[in-house]
Amino acid sequence: MNKTDEKLIEVEVTAGDIEIMRAQGVEESDLPALGIKRYRPARHIIRDKVAILLDADIVEHFKTNSDSDEFYQAQINKALRQVIESRRA
């Protein structure tokens, strides 16, 4: 299956969604951009929701350097995966 055959998941973030997130106490820097984002569904990854303590400068680094289409949490996950893969080699 090539990338054009894969089904994409579309998620729309509206102004109403942003207002709900603000009311729930989500920080401005953590709010997603308005519009439709397209994601490929993960085929092999089962995610566990965990709480971990990270140094503030690490979190700030990923927040300020995150791509507009990717949340900083996903980039932290990707960086951790790269460490694991490098140790397997």
C-alpha positions in Angstrom: 0.0 0.0 0.0 1.5 3.4 -1.0 0.9 6.6 0.8 -1.8 7.7 -1.6 -3.9 4.5 -0.8 -3.8 5.1 2.9 -6.9 6.5 4.6 -6.4 9.7 6.4 -8.1 10.8 9.6 -9.3 14.4 9.4 -9.6 16.4 12.6 -11.1 19.9 12.4 -10.3 22.4 15.2 -12.8 25.1 15.3 -13.0 28.4 17.3 -15.5 26.7 19.5 -13.1 23.9 20.3 -10.4 26.5 21.2 -12.9 28.2 23.6 -13.7 24.9 25.3 -10.0 24.1 25.7 -9.4 27.6 27.2 -12.2 27.1 29.6 -10.6 23.8 30.6 -7.4 25.6 31.4 -5.3 24.6 28.4 -2.4 27.1 28.1 -2.4 29.4 25.0 0.9 27.9 23.9 -0.6 24.4 23.9 -3.7 25.3 21.8 -3.7 23.8 18.3 -4.1 25.9 15.2 -7.5 26.3 13.7 -8.4 24.3 10.6 -8.3 20.7 9.4 -5.4 18.5 10.1 -4.9 15.2 8.4 -3.2 12.2 10.1 -2.4 8.7 9.0 -3.7 6.1 11.4 -1.0 4.3 13.3 -0.9 0.7 12.3 1.4 -0.8 14.9 1.5 1.6 17.8 -0.6 1.2 20.9 -0.1 4.2 23.1 -0.3 4.3 26.9 -1.2 7.6 28.5 1.3 8.2 31.3 2.4 11.2 33.3 6.1 11.8 33.5 8.1 14.6 35.0 10.3 16.5 32.5 12.7 19.4 33.1 11.0 22.7 32.2 13.8 23.5 29.7 13.2 20.2 27.8 9.5 20.9 27.5 10.1 24.5 26.4 12.6 23.3 23.8 10.0 21.0 22.2 7.2 23.5 22.5 9.2 26.2 20.7 10.7 23.9 18.1 7.6 21.9 17.2 6.3 21.7 13.7 3.0 23.4 13.1 1.5 20.1 12.1 2.8 18.0 15.0 2.2 18.5 18.7 5.3 18.8 20.8 4.3 15.6 22.7 4.6 13.7 19.4 8.1 15.2 18.9 9.2 14.1 22.4 7.9 10.6 21.6 9.8 10.6 18.3 13.0 11.7 20.0 12.7 8.9 22.6 12.1 6.4 19.8 15.3 7.5 18.1 17.2 6.9 21.3 15.8 3.4 21.6 16.6 2.6 17.9 20.1 3.9 18.2 20.8 1.6 21.2 19.5 -1.4 19.3 22.0 -0.9 16.5 
